[in-house]
Amino acid sequence: IVLAWVLVHPYKDYVYDSVFDLMFIDDTVQDTDGKGEKLAERYQFNEWMKQSTQQRTFSVFTVTNAQAVVASGAKPVVKELGAVYAKKLTTTIMSDAQKAEWDSTGIATYREAAAFQLDEGRCLVDCKALLDQYITIPNPVWARVADMKAVPALVVVQWIGFLHQFHSAKLTAVVGAIMTTLGVSQTEAGAIANGVLVPLGAGNSMTAMNNVGALLVAAQMMAS
């Protein structure tokens, strides 16, 4: 034991340092520190930056009694379609500024971009045929809205919300969308838009919601 300690002890720090070199990438530029290329930071960084590929298997479910689900609230009957074999490709993206920050501070920041593609080696004829299958997922809430003949009003509400969030000053665009969707006059469209936009602008979401409900009821009466 003593002899082994005498022989190994001089290399203790070297071994510890090599282990840490394998565990961590301290920077992106160091070529070598005398331990060989594969322990150099640049080599490990370049290996880490390489695009990675992972196998993925997907299945989807379609509802075979969608009509009964939305019409009478029947329990959905589902059918599994799969498997579809794919690959997930992950690319690490890092700017020169982020590399410089890593070199100076040892802190790495980056982002990843993922893309999927068919695994041609595993996704054969039956697998590819699944890509042409229609998938049905019923939406009972939307079916109820359609049954009330309130779809146009719901579309208008969505338009109002979208334009209020991204183009709050474009009241004219909102009014035009309402006129086109509901087929009402400019005066009526302006009243509808203001009934929602004005309370939202004032932070009074409850009033806006009440006005949206009134709009849906009015649309149902117009359609009946």
C-alpha positions in Angstrom: 0.0 0.0 0.0 2.8 2.4 0.9 4.6 1.6 -2.4 1.4 2.2 -4.3 0.8 5.5 -2.6 4.4 6.6 -3.3 3.9 5.8 -7.0 0.4 7.3 -7.4 0.7 10.4 -5.2 2.8 12.5 -7.6 0.0 12.2 -10.2 -2.9 12.9 -7.9 -3.4 16.5 -8.9 -3.0 15.5 -12.6 -5.7 12.9 -12.2 -8.1 15.2 -10.4 -7.5 18.0 -12.9 -8.2 15.5 -15.8 -11.4 14.4 -14.2 -12.6 18.0 -13.9 -11.6 18.6 -17.5 -13.9 15.8 -18.5 -16.8 17.0 -16.3 -16.7 20.7 -17.3 -16.1 22.9 -20.3 -14.4 26.0 -18.9 -14.1 27.9 -22.2 -14.4 27.6 -26.0 -10.8 28.3 -27.1 -8.2 26.3 -25.2 -6.5 24.0 -27.6 -4.4 21.9 -25.2 -3.0 21.9 -21.7 -0.7 18.9 -22.1 -3.3 16.2 -21.5 -4.2 15.5 -25.1 -6.7 16.8 -27.6 -9.8 15.2 -26.2 -9.3 16.9 -22.9 -8.8 20.3 -24.5 -11.7 22.8 -23.9 -12.0 23.6 -27.6 -12.4 20.0 -28.6 -15.0 19.3 -26.0 -16.9 22.5 -26.9 -17.0 21.5 -30.6 -18.2 18.1 -29.7 -20.9 19.6 -27.5 -22.0 22.0 -30.3 -22.6 19.1 -32.8 -26.2 18.5 -33.8 -27.7 15.7 -31.8 -30.2 13.1 -33.1 -32.7 11.2 -31.0 -35.2 8.6 -32.2 -38.9 9.4 -31.5 -42.0 7.4 -31.8 -45.4 9.1 -32.0 -49.0 7.9 -31.9 -52.2 9.9 -32.2 -55.8 9.3 -31.3 -58.8 9.9 -33.4 -62.4 10.0 -32.1 -64.6 7.6 -34.1 -68.0 8.9 -32.8 -67.4 12.6 -33.0 -70.9 13.4 -34.1 -72.5 11.7 -31.1 -70.0 13.4 -28.8 -71.0 16.9 -29.9 -74.7 16.2 -30.5 -75.6 14.2 -27.4 -72.6 14.2 -25.1 -71.7 10.6 -25.8 -68.5 9.2 -24.3 -65.7 9.5 -26.9 -64.6 6.3 -28.6 -60.9 6.6 -29.5 -58.7 4.7 -31.9 -55.0 4.8 -31.7 -53.1 5.4 -35.0 -49.4 4.7 -34.9 -46.6 4.3 -34.6 -45.0 7.0 -36.6 -41.2 6.9 -36.4 -39.3 10.1 -36.5 -36.0 11.8 -35.6 -35.6 14.8 -33.3 -32.7 17.0 -34.5 -31.4 19.4 -31.9 -29.1 22.2 -32.8 -27.3 24.4 -30.2 -27.1 28.1 -31.2 -24.6 30.4 -29.6 -23.5 33.9 -30.8 -20.0 35.2 -30.7 -20.9 37.4 -27.8 -22.1 34.4 -25.8 -18.9 32.5 -26.6 -16.9 35.5 -25.4 -18.9 35.6 -22.2 -18.3 31.9 -21.6 -14.5 32.4 -22.2 -14.4 35.3 -19.7 -16.8 34.2 -17.0 -17.2 30.4 -17.4 -21.0 31.0 -17.7 -22.6 29.5 -20.8 -25.8 30.9 -22.3 -27.3 29.5 -25.5 -30.5 28.4 -27.1 -31.6 25.2 -28.8 -33.6 24.7 -32.0 -35.4 21.4 -32.5 -36.8 20.0 -35.7 -38.5 16.7 -36.5 -38.2 14.6 -39.6 -39.3 11.1 -40.6 -36.9 8.3 -39.7 -36.6 6.8 -43.2 -34.9 3.7 -41.9 -37.9 2.8 -39.6 -40.9 4.6 -41.1 -41.8 2.3 -43.9 -44.9 1.9 -46.1 -47.5 1.4 -43.3 -45.9 4.1 -41.2 -46.0 6.7 -44.1 -49.6 5.7 -44.9 -50.6 7.0 -41.5 -49.6 10.5 -42.5 -52.6 10.7 -44.9 -55.1 9.7 -42.2 -57.7 12.3 -41.0 -57.7 12.9 -37.3 -61.0 14.0 -35.7 -61.0 15.7 -32.3 -64.6 17.0 -31.5 -65.0 20.3 -29.7 -68.4 20.2 -27.8 -68.1 23.9 -26.8 -67.6 25.0 -30.4 -70.5 22.7 -31.5 -72.7 24.4 -28.9 -71.8 27.8 -30.2 -72.5 26.7 -33.8 -75.9 25.2 -32.7 -76.7 28.6 -31.2 -75.8 30.2 -34.6 -73.4 32.5 -32.7 -70.2 31.6 -34.6 -70.1 35.0 -36.4 -70.3 36.8 -33.0 -67.6 34.7 -31.6 -65.4 35.5 -34.5 -66.0 39.1 -33.9 -65.1 38.8 -30.2 -61.8 37.1 -31.2 -61.1 39.9 -33.7 -61.8 42.5 -31.0 -59.5 40.8 -28.5 -56.7 40.4 -31.1 -56.8 44.0 -32.4 -57.1 45.4 -28.9 -53.9 43.6 -27.8 -51.8 44.3 -30.9 -53.3 47.3 -32.6 -55.3 49.0 -29.9 -55.5 52.3 -31.8 -57.0 50.8 -34.9 -60.7 51.1 -34.0 -61.5 51.4 -37.7 -60.1 48.0 -38.4 -62.3 46.5 -35.7 -65.4 48.2 -36.9 -64.7 47.0 -40.5 -64.2 43.4 -39.3 -67.5 43.5 -37.4 -69.4 45.0 -40.4 -68.0 42.3 -42.7 -68.6 39.4 -40.3 -72.1 40.2 -39.0 -73.3 42.2 -42.0 -74.4 45.2 -39.9 -74.1 48.9 -40.5 -71.1 51.0 -39.5 -73.1 52.6 -36.7 -74.0 49.2 -35.3 -70.5 47.9 -35.7 -69.1 51.0 -33.9 -71.4 50.4 -31.0 -70.4 46.8 -30.7 -66.7 47.6 -30.9 -66.9 50.4 -28.3 -69.0 48.1 -26.1 -65.9 45.9 -25.7 -62.9 48.1 -26.5 -63.8 51.0 -24.2 -64.2 48.9 -21.0 -61.1 47.0 -21.9 -59.1 50.2 -22.4 -60.4 51.4 -19.0 -59.3 48.1 -17.3 -63.0 47.1 -16.7 -62.9 43.6 -18.0 -66.1 42.6 -16.2 -68.1 45.1 -18.2 -66.4 44.0 -21.4 -67.3 40.4 -20.6 -70.9 41.4 -20.0 -71.0 43.2 -23.3 -69.5 40.2 -25.1 -72.4 38.0 -23.6 -74.9 40.6 -24.9 -73.3 40.5 -28.3 -73.6 36.7 -28.5 -77.3 36.8 -27.5 -77.9 39.5 -30.1 -76.2 37.5 -32.7 -78.3 34.4 -31.9 -81.5 36.5 -32.2 -80.3 37.9 -35.5 -79.7 34.5 -36.9 -83.0 33.0 -35.6 
